[in-house]
Amino acid sequence: MSNKADDVITTYCLGSCIGVTAFDPVAKVGGILHFQLPSRRADRRKSEAKPYMFADSGMVNMLKSLASMGADTKKLKNKLAGRASMLDQLDTYNIGKRNYAAIR
């Protein structure tokens, strides 16, 4: 997250992960969430240590962080990327699809 005009925020290698960008054009505050799994219920202990790893806890934490930096969460412009079907040709786990459904 940042509220500095010169900062560049990036993420790489999304695969079945999803990257969510959020930007308040008035406050000039933005950030990226790069999450791996749809729900923190998959691993409660890990979600406490790494909340941004999950769509549900990661998005809540990102919104709180952006708001604490002056963003109006109702004015955020959001974009999504990712959701590939990685190494799961039979869609056994559907991680990419489940991630997308969770963040929508």
N, C-alpha and C positions, 0 to 999 in steps of 0.2 A: 504494500500500500504506500501511496505517496501523495503529498500535496505540493511537491516541488516541480515546477515547470520543466526543468532540465533533466529530471530523472527519466530513465528508460527502464521499463519493467518487461521482462521476457520470461517465457517458459519454453521448453523443448520436449520433443518426443512424447506426444500425447497418447498415441495408440488408442487403447480402450478407455483411457482416462479422458476427462473433459477439462478444458480450460474455459473459465468464465471471466470475462473482463467486465468491469463496472466502472463508470466514469460519470461524475457530476460535472457537467459543463459550466455551471455557474460558480461553484466552489472550487473548481479545478482540482478535484480529488479523485483518485482512481486506484485500482488494484487488479490483481489477477489471482484467481483461485484455480489451482491445478489439483484436482482430486482424483483418487484411484477407485474408490468404491462408493456405492450408493448410500449406504447407511452405517452409522456408527454401531448399530446393533450387531454387526458382523464380528466385532471385537471390542468390547467395552474398555478393556485395559488399554489397548492401543489407541482408542479414540480419546482417552484422557491425555495421553502423552502426545498424540499427533492429531488434533481435531481437524486440521486442514486436509487430512487424507480422505475424508468422507464428505459426500455432498451435503448432507443435512447439517452436521456440526460445522463444516467448513464455511458454508454460505452464511450461516448465522454469525459466525465469528468475523467473517469478512465484512458483513454489513455493520456490525458493531464497531469494528476498527475504522471503517470509512466514516461513519457517523461521528466518532470521537475526533476525527480530523476535520470535521466541518461539513461533510457531505449531507445533503438531504436525500435520504434513501428513496424518496418518491420521485426524485428527478434523475435517478441513475439511468444511464444508457448502458445496456448489457449486450454482450455478444457471447456466443458459445462456439467452441471448436472441439473436434475430437470424435470419440465414439466409435472407433474402429472395432472390427471383430478380429482380435489378435489371437492367433494360434488356436482358434476354436471354430474350425470350419463347419462343424455340425451345430453350432450355436448352443452347445451344452450349457454353458454358464450365462451367456447373454450379458456379459459385464458391460459392454458398450451401450447396449440398449437399455439395460437397467440403470446405468449412470444417467443417461439422457432422460429417462422417465422420472428419476429422482430429482433432477435439477429443474425440470419443467414445472 
